[in-house]
């Protein structure tokens, strides 16, 4: 299986106010490190925004205990449509998956948080407890116990390790996520009646490859695909724009974009968006691309070129000048913590 993906870099969330969302997710999930805060035109995404070019603000925050971050995306010259009521099995990204150091501790802390609503604690087929947390904007997060961490810290939660994704045809989706994206390990596959619906759930896992500048931080990947067996479920983003409220994409950190693009094309697919050259986001930059899964759910792919290590003194690391597969030293990644969400 190919090793072009280094881990989950972030999940994109369309929000009405990125500033408010940034502080909300800092308080709830410990996303307290600011990677970039950028305002620009979304000129490359017009095929997903009604063929119009909109101004946007994008903020990326992370939790440096390990895992990916949250990219908060806000239209600046358009009022986004809100999330409708979404059901498990609806097609698209239903939930982001966030890892916990102690699932009971996380549950007990969050149940007292006024900004979020919790499901009951649930148990999966392997006997592991998990729960769902839904914020006031109807964004749902699956909280799961995890043993793979970059470092210990003060938070009971870490970053994003994957997503729960609704699909219409499990076999087509498995080919995409396993063969095209390389999420090679299937850890469960079963059918269940849940809330009166017959669902098929498949869990995919990819261990940290040891390749990529941020692989030590991003860690393992966990994806859950869900198909409604009773009906063709509605698409979460039907008749809405990319950037409207909700989960707009799942983003992977890429080690070698050209090789991944060739791999995709060899399987008869193509990138729907390709910035080709370096695209700047505030003090960070990289090449970003998009590919659609069989249902049109957007997967973002980012090959990072430049990242701010210590913005206060103008210290930036140009990753194009080093071996892309070689992980950064842990001490250097930890320096990102100096750029705090204020």
Helices and strands as residue ranges (DSSP letters): E 5-14, H 18-29, E 33-41, G 43-48, E 55-62, E 69-75, E 92-100, H 103-110, E 116-118, E 122-123, E 129-135, E 140-145, E 157-167, H 170-174, I 175-180, E 185-194, E 197-206, H 215-218, E 221-228, E 246-254, H 257-266, E 273-274, E 279-281, E 284-292, E 298-310, G 311-313, E 315-318, G 319-321, H 330-334, G 335-338
